[in-house]
Amino acid sequence: MKSSRYYLSARPGPPSYVLILLVTLLGLGTPSGARPVPTAVFPVRGKVTDTNNQPLAGVSIVIKGSTQGTTSDVSGRYTLNVPEAKAVLVFSFIGYKSQEVVVGTSETINVTLTENNQSLDEVIVTGVFDKRTKMESSVAISTLNTRQITQLAPTSAADLLRNIPGVYVNNARGEIANTVYSRGISANSIDNASGYYYVSMQEDGLPLMNVNYGTDNYLRTDITTERLEAVRGGTASILGANAPGGIFNYVSKTGGQTFQGEVRAKLGMEGNGKNPYYRADANFGGPLSKDGSWTYNVGGFYRQSDGARYPGYAINNGGQVKGNILKNYATGSLKLFVKLLDDHNAQSEFIPSQGWNDPQILAGLSTTDSYNLPAVSLQIPINNTGTATFNSKDKYHNRDKTIGLNWVQELGAGWTFKNDAKYSAKALTGSVPAVVTPFATDGVVFYGLPHLLATGKFGTYSFTDKVTGQALGTVTVAPGPTGLSFIPGGDNTFPGSNIQKNSLFFLPLFYQDQRINELMDQFAFSKKLEKMTVNVGGFLANSSVSRVGGQEDSGVGFGTLENQPHLVDIKLKGLFDGQTYQVTDPNGFVDVGRGGITTSEATKRQMALFFGHNWDITSKLNLDYGFRYENTNFTGSNTPVSRDPRQDTDPKWGGRDGNPLTLYDNGGGIAGAPLAFNKTINTLSFSAGLNYRMQADMAVYVRYSNGNKSPEIGQFFSATDQNLINTLNTDAQKIEQLEAALKIKKTDLMLNITPFFSALSNVPNLQFGFTDDKGATYNPPIQYGSYRTYGLELEGTYAFTPQFSVRGHATVQSSNVVSYKTWISGGKGPASDVLRDFSGNETDNNAQLMFGLSPSYSAGKFTTTLTYNYLGSRQANIPNAFKLPAFGQADLSVGYDVSPTFRLQGNINNLTNVYGVLGWSGPGGFPAALNRQGFTKDFVAANPNAVFATQGSMPRAYFLTASYKF
């Protein structure tokens, strides 16, 4: 067995044909047979502005029917050599209506572009078999351009998706570990762990990663992001890799025909104005050759943030660099791209609350509190193979090194070949508490979980605040004729007694080190005929994953129930021997090493073949349909661990230091034999749509999709004994979807009305329980459920005047459980559990109403946008024990163009500082709080004043951004 510090899984190299193609094409310049570029006759100059007479930088100006062109500079100016007077110049810019101008005898051509509020004629590349406009496509797709992204000032990649209809976003954890799903396809995603399970997060047309395992740890939006294209359902079953719920494609900028750059400095105060935020972005791009056929773009960011909930050290620090080189030639293009990410990120924890119908944070706590570990560093044993460093200031340390190649080649006779390939090496080292809940010192699990009772460590435990030195209290543990007794001291002063008496925060040491090396390639041949296009392609991926830890904690810490918890020193005065035992180490942790750490390694091999057919049956009616066959294989092993039996049977066991009076180092594991698994899943998906353009400004479509969701690698890594491996259910979940839409595009109006239906089935309900004494866990038999959602999406923009417009989106839906059974724990092991049937209930965390409104106003150099997002009430769990309340959040953006090159922008996120509840954990502290599906209406009615915990929207934040273009 290999430790995380000394083992890297084998990294497959890029395929040889990719390297050969790269070298060959780079050497060719312009391939033989290329169409000749027109010879320049005279130059044309001019300036491009918007309706407010502000210069537009980066506008594409191309001679129609050729590849010759340029882009406007930061002053909106351009110069282009044209071959003849009858040449037509095409001016285009994302978010604006394109214009065509005949040159004639003019040597100066100034153009004013008007904003394309409706954007239904935008050309899209995501979720379609060929590039086409929204009005021509039969998919539900929304876009956000550079200007809109900049105005929103998002703090995470998931933040942007709140502006897409039908999409639910839980961003309560911070920059990472968010939850994203659409149209009710959301089973088990309330827990964040499955936040991207049904969707594909992509960068430039390829999945960010092909193992759905900590997805947004490696995704950041920055100044290099040009646009976002978001598909809900539909063709995602065919064009997404194992992602029937949707595709969210973050498209990067490429260089233009003139050198241009932009730098941004962003200063902020998060946590309702308490905690500083610093960020710098830069992006540069332009031509690499005189003829402009070679261009480049490079940019990135660095950010340091104390966070909305400050733990005593930076909660986010790090950044990324992205770059690409693009070669355009007469019969195609070739783009080489790279990405380097090195970032540290923490997650915000749940906050103790009270009040089932209207949760309120308990007195003494606030929305800006942090319950993460204080700054600590210690060595933890990795079984009997070595040690690793647990450093809480590292948080989740995320790294990504990616290199890729996009190639488009016209083959002649209407044939085109497109190939996208990339290799990535991702790494995550986690040093986090992960599960933070109140933990009662006068209960059996407090002492049973860290194995203190196994060798009869009875007596009086004393608790002391390690920061202040204050004695917090005592608990006497003693055996009796009817079982153990736990007697709190009469003078106990544990903080947070209004939260849970005689309690501390459970702060386990969750260490993990995972390495993911992936090679993926997607290719397609397309044949364009007079009225149809045929596509045949495939997707290949090989993902090698190694993981140390991630399921078990490596030690247990206890913190005071307050903001920035203080770790606690614990001593024991022995009941029978009178000895004084040091329970916690110098940092404040007990049972360091615990029962060992499971190590896992696996390879996921995925192969897919897809076929697509687009047919213009008439000039107005288009049919597209496609099939996708997917073969996925998981091969690997888990190496389980067990405790050295002397730890729990020998009262004189001295642990790693040989001293039986120091209990904190008595933990550790012995690795067992690897348990192998080898599973293959085959699926076949189908999707078909009809789009009818009734007139130039109106179209309708209807689409049916039948997709599949195969298991992910985390399910295999959870099988840590032979029985679990033998009983692994690798049947794919089934996702059936039906949608229709009416699309209207007027001069000042864009409107999409999309009714939809989705059905999700064969969904496993994985649960665990605790025995009643030593904290050992068990898994009750797996139950399977099915879900159904009906809904209506609305998306529109209306321009009242050239200066004032409103963009809006809304989702109205009804989501119900068709069949669902779950185990209600009796608290005394499997025999006390009861299987309850909740079929017919509402699904959890699917609001009946979600909407957003964004009015925007511009006057000369001034712009302002107010964005309001509303999330309706929704069931907290499938037993429908209670509802999470509705809330709305407003974000304000105000900008001023000081000059054509310098802009100032202010943003206030969460303007009214609302605490909107997005998630929860149950009452009773650890471990009962973790079983969200185990709480019923009966429990809520019997315990109206129970203290549970919530996670909510980020507190108000202020940002000021200065941008300079050159």
C-alpha positions, -999 to 999 in steps of 0.1 A, spaced: 0 0 0 13 34 -9 9 65 12 -6 97 -3 28 115 -1 48 89 -19 24 77 -45 12 92 -78 -10 71 -100 3 64 -135 -3 93 -158 -12 85 -194 5 107 -219 -13 125 -248 -20 102 -278 8 102 -304 -15 113 -332 -23 145 -314 14 154 -312 19 145 -348 -10 166 -359 2 195 -338 37 194 -352 25 189 -388 0 218 -387 23 242 -370 48 236 -397 24 240 -426 13 276 -420 -12 276 -448 -19 242 -461 -18 234 -498 -51 239 -515 -61 268 -492 -83 295 -506 -63 326 -516 -66 357 -494 -77 387 -514 -50 412 -523 -54 445 -505 -63 475 -526 -70 504 -501 -74 508 -464 -106 515 -446 -106 531 -412 -133 539 -387 -147 537 -352 -173 514 -336 -195 527 -308 -226 517 -289 -259 537 -288 -244 558 -260 -215 568 -282 -191 548 -261 -163 530 -280 -166 492 -283 -134 473 -280 -130 438 -295 -156 441 -322 -149 417 -351 -147 433 -386 -144 407 -413 -147 409 -452 -177 388 -460 -169 356 -477 -132 355 -466 -111 350 -435 -95 385 -437 -104 407 -408 -95 427 -377 -109 438 -344 -115 472 -329 -90 485 -303 -98 500 -269 -109 533 -285 -132 514 -308 -110 522 -338 -99 498 -366 -81 497 -399 -86 470 -426 -73 466 -461 -101 457 -485 -97 443 -520 -124 461 -539 -152 486 -536 -180 460 -536 -165 443 -506 -189 439 -476 -177 445 -441 -194 424 -413 -193 440 -378 -202 416 -350 -198 416 -312 -213 394 -286 -245 410 -271 -250 433 -301 -267 431 -334 -244 424 -363 -242 449 -392 -231 446 -428 -218 476 -447 -208 478 -484 -175 497 -487 -181 515 -519 -159 546 -522 -158 553 -485 -124 552 -468 -139 560 -434 -168 538 -421 -181 545 -386 -206 521 -372 -230 522 -342 -240 488 -329 -272 484 -310 -275 460 -281 -291 427 -290 -313 424 -259 -331 394 -271 -300 375 -282 -321 348 -299 -301 352 -331 -268 345 -312 -249 316 -327 -244 288 -301 -221 259 -300 -233 240 -269 -259 213 -271 -263 214 -309 -248 192 -336 -237 222 -356 -234 259 -350 -268 276 -352 -288 304 -338 -311 300 -308 -341 307 -330 -331 278 -353 -324 253 -325 -347 230 -305 -328 231 -272 -334 252 -241 -302 272 -239 -294 305 -222 -262 326 -225 -244 352 -205 -218 374 -222 -187 391 -209 -206 423 -201 -233 405 -181 -208 384 -163 -187 415 -153 -218 433 -140 -228 404 -118 -194 402 -99 -198 365 -91 -177 350 -63 -179 314 -77 -186 297 -110 -219 285 -96 -230 320 -89 -235 327 -126 -260 299 -129 -285 316 -106 -294 337 -137 -304 307 -158 -341 296 -157 -348 262 -143 -315 260 -125 -312 257 -87 -280 269 -71 -270 264 -35 -239 286 -30 -240 286 8 -206 268 12 -186 295 -6 -164 293 -37 -165 255 -39 -188 226 -29 -218 242 -43 -250 224 -56 -263 228 -92 -292 210 -108 -321 217 -132 -357 208 -137 -361 186 -106 -333 162 -116 -318 165 -81 -319 134 -61 -296 134 -30 -281 168 -40 -292 187 -9 -261 174 9 -237 192 -15 -217 160 -20 -237 153 -51 -240 189 -62 -231 183 -99 -241 147 -102 -265 151 -132 -249 179 -151 -217 185 -171 -195 215 -161 -174 222 -192 -146 245 -203 -144 252 -241 -166 222 -250 -150 195 -230 -160 183 -195 -140 199 -168 -134 164 -155 -148 131 -164 -151 118 -128 -178 137 -109 -156 140 -79 -153 175 -63 -161 191 -96 -161 228 -88 -128 225 -68 -112 230 -103 -135 255 -119 -130 293 -117 -145 322 -137 -122 351 -143 -113 378 -169 -105 351 -195 -142 339 -195 -159 352 -226 -193 337 -222 -214 310 -206 -237 287 -225 -262 267 -204 -283 238 -217 -310 223 -196 -320 187 -204 -326 179 -240 -296 172 -261 -274 169 -230 -283 132 -230 -266 129 -264 -238 155 -264 -229 154 -227 -207 127 -212 -230 109 -187 -248 142 -179 -285 141 -189 -294 170 -166 -277 197 -185 -244 212 -199 -229 244 -186 -201 255 -209 -177 282 -199 -161 296 -231 -127 312 -230 -115 343 -249 -92 341 -279 -69 367 -293 -80 392 -320 -63 409 -349 -48 438 -328 -30 437 -294 -54 444 -266 -53 439 -229 -73 446 -197 -63 446 -161 -87 447 -131 -82 454 -95 -110 444 -72 -112 453 -36 -140 442 -13 -154 438 22 -172 405 28 -191 393 59 -213 424 59 -183 447 56 -160 430 81 -135 410 61 -112 422 34 -111 408 -2 -83 415 -27 -82 403 -63 -63 411 -95 -72 399 -130 -53 405 -162 -58 394 -198 -38 400 -230 -43 390 -265 -35 397 -301 -18 386 -333 14 365 -334 19 368 -372 17 397 -396 -12 382 -415 -32 377 -383 -37 340 -389 -19 333 -356 -33 348 -324 -29 343 -287 -46 351 -255 -33 347 -219 -48 358 -186 -58 348 -151 -63 360 -116 -49 360 -80 -72 365 -50 -70 365 -13 -101 366 8 -108 364 45 -143 352 35 -178 359 44 -172 339 76 -137 345 88 -120 315 106 -89 335 116 -70 330 84 -77 335 47 -106 314 36 -97 316 -1 -62 323 -15 -46 314 -48 -54 318 -85 -50 305 -120 -34 312 -154 -50 303 -187 -37 307 -222 -43 297 -258 -27 300 -292 -50 299 -322 -41 293 -359 -68 301 -385 -61 289 -420 -83 286 -451 -97 252 -444 -98 251 -406 -83 261 -373 -61 248 -346 -61 259 -309 -36 249 -283 -47 258 -247 -32 254 -212 -45 260 -177 -27 261 -144 -47 264 -111 -33 266 -76 -59 276 -51 -68 271 -14 -105 271 -4 -125 265 27 -162 257 31 -186 275 53 -202 253 80 -238 250 92 -251 275 118 -271 264 149 -307 276 144 -342 272 159 -377 274 146 -389 249 120 -411 273 100 -389 303 102 -354 293 113 -335 319 133 -299 318 143 -295 314 180 -285 342 203 -248 347 205 -242 335 170 -245 353 136 -245 348 98 -208 359 97 -196 332 122 -171 306 112 -169 271 128 -139 259 109 -108 247 128 -84 273 141 -49 275 126 -33 241 135 -7 219 120 1 183 131 14 150 118 -12 123 113 -3 86 108 -13 70 75 -18 35 88 16 18 92 31 34 61 41 69 72 26 102 81 10 132 64 8 168 75 -27 181 84 -26 219 81 -60 236 86 -47 268 68 -43 247 36 -81 240 37 -88 223 3 -56 228 -17 -68 224 -53 -43 221 -82 -50 215 -119 -26 213 -148 -43 210 -182 -31 211 -218 -54 206 -248 -60 209 -285 -91 219 -305 -89 212 -342 -114 219 -369 -106 207 -405 -127 210 -436 -121 179 -456 -139 189 -488 -171 178 -504 -191 191 -474 -171 170 -449 -157 186 -417 -137 169 -389 -136 183 -354 -115 170 -326 -112 182 -290 -86 166 -268 -70 174 -234 -49 159 -207 -52 171 -171 -35 163 -138 -56 173 -109 -48 171 -72 -66 179 -40 -53 178 -5 -79 184 21 -73 194 57 -108 203 69 -133 195 97 -160 186 71 -187 178 96 -193 204 123 -222 198 147 -228 202 185 -216 171 204 -229 164 239 -202 157 265 -228 139 286 -236 112 260 -221 79 252 -211 86 216 -188 114 228 -166 89 246 -174 58 224 -164 75 191 -128 81 201 -126 47 216 -122 59 252 -146 34 267 -131 3 250 -104 -1 276 -125 12 305 -114 48 307 -139 57 334 -136 86 358 -140 123 357 -132 142 325 -123 178 329 -125 203 300 -104 235 297 -104 262 270 -69 260 254 -70 297 244 -82 314 276 -72 287 301 -107 288 316 -121 256 331 -153 247 313 -166 219 334 -165 182 342 -184 150 333 -180 118 353 -184 86 334 -190 55 355 -204 20 350 -236 10 369 -260 -19 372 -281 -7 343 -254 7 321 -230 37 319 -239 70 337 -227 104 325 -229 130 353 -222 167 344 -205 188 370 -227 213 389 -206 243 380 -202 236 343 -198 268 321 -197 254 286 -203 282 261 -235 279 240 -257 263 266 -287 278 247 -276 257 217 -270 224 235 -261 220 272 -228 206 282 -217 204 245 -188 212 222 -185 214 185 -175 181 169 -143 190 148 -130 158 132 -98 158 112 -109 149 77 -77 144 57 -76 133 21 -51 134 -7 -65 126 -42 -49 126 -76 -68 125 -108 -51 121 -141 -73 122 -172 -71 120 -209 -102 127 -229 -109 131 -266 -141 140 -284 -143 138 -322 -169 142 -349 -172 139 -386 -200 160 -402 -213 159 -437 -233 190 -449 -258 183 -477 -282 208 -492 -309 204 -466 -293 183 -439 -262 176 -418 -251 142 -406 -228 139 -375 -210 108 -364 -186 110 -335 -172 96 -303 -159 103 -269 -130 85 -252 -118 91 -217 -94 74 -193 -93 87 -157 -68 74 -132 -78 82 -96 -59 75 -64 -72 86 -30 -60 84 6 -87 92 31 -118 111 24 -142 88 42 -128 85 78 -116 111 101 -80 110 113 -87 123 148 -113 142 167 -111 177 180 -136 195 203 -143 232 201 -163 257 221 -198 265 207 -190 300 195 -176 319 165 -140 308 158 -142 279 182 -114 274 208 -101 239 209 -104 222 243 -79 204 265 -93 172 281 -79 153 310 -92 122 328 -89 113 365 -92 75 365 -120 61 386 -103 29 397 -66 37 394 -65 74 404 -41 80 374 -43 113 355 -46 107 317 -39 133 290 -68 127 266 -60 154 240 -27 162 223 -10 196 226 -32 209 198 -65 196 213 -71 164 194 -78 129 206 -75 95 190 -51 108 163 -49 82 136 -82 67 147 -89 33 131 -67 40 101 -74 55 67 -88 37 37 -68 40 5 -84 36 -29 -73 36 -65 -93 31 -97 -94 37 -134 -125 48 -152 -126 41 -189 -154 56 -209 -162 52 -245 -192 67 -263 -204 68 -299 -230 92 -310 -250 99 -342 -269 131 -350 -290 141 -379 -302 177 -387 -328 179 -415 -343 211 -429 -375 194 -440 -387 228 -453 -373 263 -451 -392 267 -418 -392 232 -403 -362 215 -389 -358 180 -374 -329 169 -354 -324 136 -336 -295 116 -321 -284 85 -303 -256 79 -278 -242 46 -268 -220 47 -237 -197 21 -222 -182 28 -188 -158 5 -169 -146 10 -133 -116 -11 -123 -98 -7 -90 -95 -16 -54 -101 -3 -19 -76 -12 9 -96 -13 41 -81 -9 75 -87 -21 110 -75 -10 144 -47 -27 161 -66 -49 186 -42 -39 214 -57 -4 213 -90 -16 225 -81 -45 247 -49 -37 265 -53 -11 293 -15 -6 293 -13 1 256 11 31 252 5 41 216 32 56 194 50 73 224 48 41 246 32 61 274 -2 46 285 -11 79 302 -12 98 269 -43 86 252 -43 109 221 -17 88 202 -32 54 208 -51 54 174 -39 40 141 -47 14 115 -34 -18 100 -40 -21 63 -59 -52 51 -58 -69 17 -70 -48 -12 -106 -55 -22 -109 -54 -60 -139 -43 -81 -145 -44 -118 -178 -32 -131 -190 -23 -166 -222 -2 -174 -237 1 -209 -264 26 -218 -282 39 -249 -298 73 -249 -320 91 -275 -332 126 -281 -352 142 -309 -366 177 -315 -387 196 -341 -382 233 -346 -407 253 -366 -400 289 -375 -435 303 -381 -422 337 -391 -390 356 -388 -396 366 -352 -414 336 -339 -406 299 -336 -417 268 -316 -401 235 -308 -408 202 -291 -382 177 -279 -382 143 -262 -352 128 -245 -345 94 -229 -312 95 -211 -292 77 -185 -269 85 -155 -243 58 -147 -227 56 -112 -197 77 -104 -164 66 -89 -174 78 -53 -199 50 -51 -172 24 -57 -148 40 -32 -175 38 -6 -175 -1 -9 -150 -8 19 -159 -44 26 -165 -74 4 -202 -75 10 -206 -39 -2 -186 -47 -33 -206 -78 -40 -239 -59 -37 -229 -28 -56 -258 -17 -78 -243 -4 -110 -276 0 -129 -279 34 -145 -305 58 -133 -331 66 -160 -340 102 -169 -369 108 -193 -376 144 -204 -402 161 -226 -402 198 -234 -417 224 -258 -411 261 -263 -425 292 -279 -397 316 -289 -405 353 -298 -379 378 -310 -391 413 -316 -371 444 -320 -373 452 -283 -386 419 -270 -372 384 -265 -394 358 -248 -391 320 -243 -419 300 -228 -409 264 -221 -431 238 -204 -412 207 -194 -415 173 -178 -388 151 -163 -389 116 -147 -360 102 -127 -360 66 -116 -338 38 -101 -323 63 -76 -305 47 -46 -311 60 -11 -279 53 7 -281 56 45 -260 48 75 -266 44 112 -247 42 145 -247 15 171 -257 26 206 -223 24 223 -190 27 205 -199 48 175 -195 20 149 -215 26 117 -236 2 96 -255 5 63 -291 -6 62 -304 -22 30 -304 2 0 -338 15 -11 -345 28 -46 -368 57 -55 -383 75 -85 -393 112 -90 -414 132 -114 -414 170 -121 -438 191 -142 -428 227 -148 -428 259 -169 -398 281 -177 -400 317 -187 -371 338 -200 -373 372 -215 -359 406 -221 -377 438 -229 -361 471 -239 -384 500 -229 -359 525 -244 -324 522 -258 -312 531 -222 -336 510 -201 -343 473 -203 -354 444 -181 -342 408 -182 -362 382 -164 -365 344 -159 -389 323 -139 -396 286 -132 -429 272 -119 -428 235 -111 -444 207 -92 -421 179 -82 -432 147 -64 -419 113 -53 -434 85 -73 -419 58 -50 -396 63 -20 -388 43 12 -363 52 39 -351 39 72 -361 57 104 -334 50 130 -344 37 163 -310 46 178 -301 11 189 -286 -5 158 -302 -21 127 -328 -41 147 -345 -9 159 -348 7 125 -382 10 108 -387 12 70 -412 40 62 -429 46 28 -432 82 17 -443 77 -19 -465 106 -31 -447 133 -11 -431 163 -26 -394 160 -34 -369 178 -13 -354 211 -22 -374 218 -53 -392 251 -50 -425 255 -67 -414 290 -78 -380 305 -87 -376 338 -105 -351 366 -112 -355 401 -125 -326 424 -137 -336 459 -147 -307 478 -163 -303 515 -171 -275 533 -190 -271 570 -196 -239 581 -213 -210 569 -192 -232 556 -164 -248 521 -161 -266 504 -133 -282 470 -128 -303 456 -100 -306 418 -99 -332 402 -78 -335 364 -74 -363 347 -55 -363 311 -43 -397 298 -31 -403 275 -1 -395 238 -6 -396 206 14 -366 200 36 -366 163 31 -387 136 14 -406 127 46 -418 164 43 -410 170 80 -410 208 74 -404 234 47 -374 256 42 -388 292 39 -388 313 7 -365 343 3 -353 368 -22 -318 383 -26 -310 416 -44 -276 425 -59 -267 460 -71 -241 470 -98 -232 506 -106 -206 515 -133 -190 546 -146 -167 550 -177 -142 576 -165 -126 574 -200 -128 551 -230 -101 529 -213 -108 533 -176 -140 521 -158 -150 520 -122 -177 496 -110 -192 491 -76 -212 460 -65 -232 452 -34 -241 416 -32 -270 407 -10 -281 443 -7 -306 437 22 -283 412 40 -310 385 40 -301 351 54 -318 328 30 -319 291 41 -304 268 15 -297 237 35 -299 221 69 -288 194 93 -309 178 120 -312 183 157 -295 162 184 -259 169 174 -235 144 161 -243 118 147 -281 121 146 -279 154 127 -264 138 96 -295 116 88 -317 143 72 -341 118 57 -346 103 91 -367 132 106 -405 131 102 -435 154 107 -442 135 139 -407 144 153 -411 181 144 -445 183 160 -432 166 192 -401 188 193 -412 224 183 -382 241 200 -355 217 188 -322 232 179 -309 221 144 -286 238 120 -289 257 87 -267 269 59 -277 301 41 -269 327 16 -237 347 20 -238 379 41 -238 413 24 -205 421 6 -192 453 -10 -168 454 -40 -151 481 -60 -135 472 -93 -112 493 -114 -107 482 -150 -82 495 -175 -82 485 -212 -53 491 -236 
